[in-house]
Amino acid sequence: IGTVLDLTDRIKAVNDLKKSEERYRTLFNRVPVGLYRTNNKGEILQVNQAFKEILGYPVNESPVGTNVEKYYVNQSARLDWEKKIQEKGFVHNYEVRLKCRDGQIIWVKDSAKAVFNKKNDTIFYDGAIEDITEQKQLESERERLSKAIEQAAEAFIITDTRGKIEYLNPAFETMTGYQRKEAINKNPRFLKSGKQEKDFYQNMWDTISRGKIWHGKMVNKRKDGSFFTDESTISPIFDTDGNIVYYVG
């Protein structure tokens, strides 16, 4: 006496599961964002290839088994991260400095979510990190440039391609007597003294609109009606496609 059991559906289900897991592993490792899973003690359980690359690990090594505290430059930031995720169950775009395998310091943007069991206890933290070191460096450069212009003795003015003022620094206010709120969105022609001919301004505009730098002296008029002579340089600024996007004087 024998029995026969049809295993077709079961085998198909197993094969489908294997294919699904393979697709998941492929996607997990190919996504350009660093993915990770840690337990509630901070021990790293799983990472993808991008995560290893961000932290400077070669292909044959992995941070799995280490604790995330190892990579934090400032442990107070780690404690702050834990406090936020315990309060809300997630953190979003948390910017923090991490130490790579070779000691290099990088900035990352970290987003993570707590995973709970049926008793509502935290069992995992699943998250993603993105390297924003270059972005932070650019922000720092812009901040230094902004402070330099704001504190410069020379007057700086930025206009759009039609000549409408978008920015001016404190030295411009001191030189002209006009406050920032009085000049923003206006054309610099309100400084005209009448001492230059129309052709003078037309030549200036023709030069910068062709993408050239203009140098020259002109007599302008302050808010109180007095005249002053300034030596100016006006430069066109281009975007990555070579189009003029604004002018800096």
PEJOQUI-V500038 format. One record per backbone hydrogen bond with DSSP energy under -1.0 kcal/mol. CO is the residue of the C=O (numbers start at 1). NH is the residue of the N-H. If there is no record, write none. Layout:
CO & NH
CO & NH
//
This chain:
7 & 11
8 & 12
9 & 13
10 & 14
11 & 15
12 & 16
13 & 17
14 & 18
15 & 19
16 & 20
17 & 21
18 & 22
19 & 23
20 & 24
21 & 25
22 & 26
23 & 27
24 & 28
25 & 29
26 & 30
27 & 31
34 & 129
35 & 48
36 & 127
37 & 45
37 & 46
38 & 125
39 & 42
42 & 68
43 & 39
44 & 65
46 & 37
48 & 52
49 & 53
50 & 54
51 & 55
52 & 57
53 & 56
55 & 101
58 & 61
63 & 66
66 & 44
67 & 70
68 & 71
71 & 99
74 & 77
74 & 78
75 & 79
76 & 80
77 & 81
78 & 82
79 & 83
80 & 84
81 & 85
82 & 86
83 & 87
84 & 88
85 & 89
89 & 114
91 & 112
94 & 110
96 & 108
97 & 73
98 & 106
100 & 103
104 & 100
106 & 98
107 & 132
108 & 96
109 & 130
110 & 94
111 & 128
112 & 91
113 & 126
115 & 123
115 & 124
117 & 120
121 & 117
124 & 115
125 & 38
126 & 113
127 & 36
128 & 111
129 & 34
130 & 109
132 & 136
133 & 137
134 & 138
135 & 139
136 & 140
137 & 141
138 & 142
139 & 143
140 & 144
141 & 145
142 & 146
143 & 147
144 & 148
145 & 149
146 & 150
147 & 151
156 & 169
157 & 249
158 & 166
158 & 167
159 & 247
160 & 163
164 & 160
165 & 185
167 & 158
169 & 172
169 & 173
170 & 174
171 & 175
172 & 176
173 & 177
176 & 223
179 & 182
179 & 183
180 & 184
183 & 186
186 & 165
187 & 190
188 & 191
189 & 192
191 & 221
197 & 201
198 & 202
199 & 203
200 & 204
201 & 205
202 & 206
203 & 207
204 & 208
205 & 209
207 & 212
208 & 211
214 & 234
216 & 232
218 & 230
220 & 228
222 & 225
226 & 222
228 & 220
230 & 218
232 & 216
234 & 214
235 & 248
237 & 245
237 & 246
239 & 242
243 & 239
246 & 237
247 & 159
248 & 235
//
